[in-house]
């Protein structure tokens, strides 16, 4: 099983990052667990969402595609998800009906 951890915070000392790392300590030896950073993803812009997407976006979407499961850990900002996580979801959910999240 290949599990991709997604942290909704960019802070170096993020509690959510610590939670993801702790979760990773509990998977069996046959599970590959990796945590992706969202720091390099540009803001979603449909002008960039063509055939020549930015490389961080291509890499992020491929990592989701390769995963069997996603594990999210995120803080709450103003009664919602942080902008960095929403931005990642916006990139990952495109194109509609044919995205890595489908």
C-alpha positions in Angstrom: 0.0 0.0 0.0 1.2 3.5 -0.9 -0.1 6.3 1.3 0.5 9.9 0.7 0.3 12.3 3.6 -0.9 15.9 2.9 -0.3 18.6 5.5 -2.5 21.6 5.3 0.1 23.8 7.0 3.4 25.2 5.8 4.8 25.9 9.2 8.1 24.1 9.9 7.0 23.1 13.4 3.4 22.3 12.3 1.5 20.1 14.8 -0.2 18.5 11.8 3.1 17.5 10.3 4.0 15.9 13.6 0.6 14.1 13.5 1.3 12.8 10.0 4.8 11.6 11.1 3.4 9.9 14.1 0.8 8.2 11.9 3.5 7.0 9.6 5.2 5.3 12.6 2.2 3.0 12.9 2.0 1.6 9.4 3.3 -1.9 8.7 6.5 -2.6 6.8 4.6 -3.3 3.6 3.2 0.3 3.6 5.0 3.1 1.9 4.2 6.3 3.6 5.4 9.7 2.3 4.5 13.2 3.2 4.2 15.8 0.4 5.0 19.4 0.8 2.6 22.0 -0.7 5.1 24.8 -0.4 6.1 24.8 -4.1 2.7 24.7 -5.6 1.8 28.0 -7.4 -1.5 29.6 -6.8 -4.1 28.0 -9.1 -4.5 29.9 -12.3 -6.4 28.4 -15.2 -3.9 30.1 -17.5 -1.3 27.7 -16.2 -3.6 24.7 -16.3 -2.8 23.7 -19.9 -0.5 21.3 -21.5 2.6 22.9 -19.9 1.7 22.9 -16.2 4.3 24.0 -13.7 6.6 21.1 -12.7 5.6 21.2 -9.0 2.0 20.7 -10.1 2.9 17.8 -12.4 4.9 16.1 -9.6 2.1 16.7 -7.1 -0.6 15.3 -9.3 1.5 12.3 -10.2 2.2 11.5 -6.5 -1.6 11.5 -5.9 -2.1 9.3 -8.9 0.5 6.8 -7.6 -1.0 6.7 -4.1 -3.5 4.1 -3.0 -4.7 6.4 -0.2 -4.4 10.0 1.0 -4.1 11.0 4.6 -4.8 14.6 5.4 -3.9 16.5 8.5 -4.8 20.2 8.6 -5.5 23.1 10.9 -8.6 25.1 10.7 -8.3 28.7 9.5 -11.3 31.0 10.0 -13.7 28.0 10.1 -12.3 26.5 6.9 -9.3 24.8 5.4 -6.1 26.8 5.0 -5.6 28.4 1.6 -2.6 26.3 0.9 -4.7 23.1 1.1 -7.5 24.6 -0.9 -5.0 25.5 -3.6 -3.7 22.0 -3.6 -7.2 20.6 -3.9 -7.9 23.0 -6.7 -4.9 21.8 -8.7 -5.5 18.1 -7.9 -9.2 18.3 -8.9 -8.5 19.5 -12.5 -9.5 18.6 -15.1 -13.0 17.9 -13.9 -14.0 14.2 -14.2 -10.5 13.2 -15.1 -8.3 14.3 -12.2 -6.2 12.2 -9.8 -8.9 12.6 -7.2 -11.6 11.0 -9.4 
